[in-house]
Amino acid sequence: MPIVVNLDVVLARRKMKLRELSAAVGISEQNLSLLKTGKVRGVRFATLEKICAVLECQPGDLLAYEKDETRK
């Protein structure tokens, strides 16, 4: 998938564990883990807003587009 989730990178920079983020945003650790590994098909803007508020980042810090050369 050309959209890459960099949640693990941002968490590492903030020295925060997924469990701490889960408690702060009120989203299950399991759902955040699925997001972190890119195994979700979408994310609600409200969820993205909560994560960005806690991590003090921008949505572009969490999401990146990488062109998929195998797709046409």
N, C-alpha and C positions, 0 to 999 in steps of 0.2 A: 504494500500500500504506500502511496507517495506521501501520505501525511505521517510524520514521525512524532511521537510523544516523548518529550524530554523531561518528564516529571522527575525521574530518578536523578537527573543531572542537577535540577534546581533544588531538590531535596538535599543532595550532597553538599551543594554550595551553602545552603542555609544550615547545614549540620542538624537536620531534622529527620526523624524517622517517620515512616509511613503511618505508624500507630499514632504519633503525635498529631500529624496532619488530619487523620481520620477523626480524632477527638475534637480538634479545633473547628473543622468544617461540618461535622455531623453527618458524614458519609461513611459507610462501612469500609473497613480496611480491605475487605475482599473486592468491593467495587473499585476502590482506588488502585488496588493491585492490578485489576483487569485494565484499567485506564493506563497505568504505568507501563504495562507490557504491550500496549497497543492492540489488545484483544477486544476492543469495543468498536461498535460501528458509528457511534456518535456520542456527543456530550452536550448536555444542556448548558445554555449560557449562564443560567443561575448557578450551576455547579462550577463552571469555569470562573465565574466572578468570585465565589467563595474561596476557591483555591488560590486565585491571584491575590485576594485580600490578605489571606493568612501568610502566604509566601512573599508578599510585597513584590510582585512581579507583574509583567504584562503577559497577555495571552501568547504573544509571539515568543516569549521565553519558554513556554511549555510546548508549543506546537511548531513544527517546521515542515516545509514542503520539499521533498526530494524527488526530482524527476525520475520516473521509472523507465529506464531505457528498454526494458523487455516488452512494454506495452506499446501498442500502436493506435 
